[in-house]
Amino acid sequence: MSIVYHNYMIDYKDILKRIGLNFRGERIKQGWSQEKFAEYANVHTNYIGKIERGEQNLTIKKIVNLANILQVPLEEIFNFKTLLR
């Protein structure tokens, strides 16, 4: 499934990768390990790794929860200025 964005196609996998990279960047800014983030989020460390690699499909509820745990605005997580190709 792809969406049209500014007259070109973007694969949902690109979006997941970008979200994952944004979560990774924010986690690192906090100085947190994946283990610490996973503990705060009450999830397994493997789950955090899958998110950060763009391998985990996320619900809006989970994205909001993780952003709140990191105390970052959703705008930072949904920053798609540089989409992967």
Secondary structure, DSSP 8 states (H G I E B T S, - for coil): -EEEETTEEEEHHHHHHHHHHHHHHHHHHHT--HHHHHHHHTS-HHHHHHHHTT-S---HHHHHHHHHHHT--HHHHT--SS---
